[in-house]
Amino acid sequence: MNFIWDATIRAKEQGMSKADITYTPAKDGSPYYELAFDYLNRKEAGPEPIPVNALYRFSAIFQYLLHPDVRYMLEKDKEEFIQKAFDCLLHILCEVDLHHGITRQECYVRKLRQELLAGIFGEDAAALVQKLPQEKQLAVAEELLHTMKCGSSLLGFSHAFRRFFPKGILYQSRFSPQELYVYLDEPHEQDREKEWQMFCRLFLPLDFSLRVFWDVHFGILGLEGTMKDDIALF
């Protein structure tokens, strides 16, 4: 690790929140590194304060605040104030680092993820999304943004379906185009059922009806592969 954003990402991967991270001025910092850990190849952030050589990139901000002559003249309470101010400023600068270069699309996706977790789309959806890994949370938000921009449609539903249920098969009735049939090649478990219900509430167009089959595929006349072994009847 070399930069403050790297330490923040590693800490988050370890289950720490940004509020748990504290930055402190490095006592013996290297002019070639921003972070001043005891050894260079350290890969974990840890619960202790993260020592930072703020003059590595931010000397224009900290060259006076951290100057030895200035700190020598300060009383103890003012020294504590500098520590807290340093931590706050580093948190702000780290946020700038983390958002540097992201697109408008990614900003919208992250905002939608926050709204999903906050219950804007329902408490049930928030509880289920909370259980998903961050990668899947962002995927749900991305598909939701696509639906909001392009409108609810069968094409959008099928695209999201292939993304979240890659083993599943989606059928459209030949006689009634608004009737859909779904085969999910996985066991019918309660948690997965809840995820499926949430998926339908978020992405299924209102004018479509849908019937889902779990473990066992239904038989289709003319398709030999579906007319053997165990089949579902309807």
HELIX and SHEET records of a PDB file:
HELIX    1   1 ILE A    4  GLU A   13  1                                  10    
HELIX    2   2 LYS A   18  ASP A   20  5                                   3    
HELIX    3   3 SER A   59  PHE A   62  1                                   4    
HELIX    4   4 PRO A   68  TYR A   72  1                                   5    
HELIX    5   5 LYS A   76  HIS A   99  1                                  24    
HELIX    6   6 ARG A  104  ALA A  118  1                                  15    
HELIX    7   7 GLU A  123  LYS A  131  1                                   9    
HELIX    8   8 GLN A  134  CYS A  150  1                                  17    
HELIX    9   9 LEU A  154  PHE A  164  1                                  11    
HELIX   10  10 GLN A  190  PHE A  203  1                                  14    
HELIX   11  11 GLU A  224  THR A  226  5                                   3    
SHEET    1   A 2 TYR A  23  PRO A  25  0                                        
SHEET    2   A 2 ILE A  50  VAL A  52  1                                        
SHEET    1   B 3 ILE A 169  GLN A 172  0                                        
SHEET    2   B 3 GLU A 179  TYR A 183 -1                                        
SHEET    3   B 3 SER A 209  PHE A 213  1                                        
END                                                                             
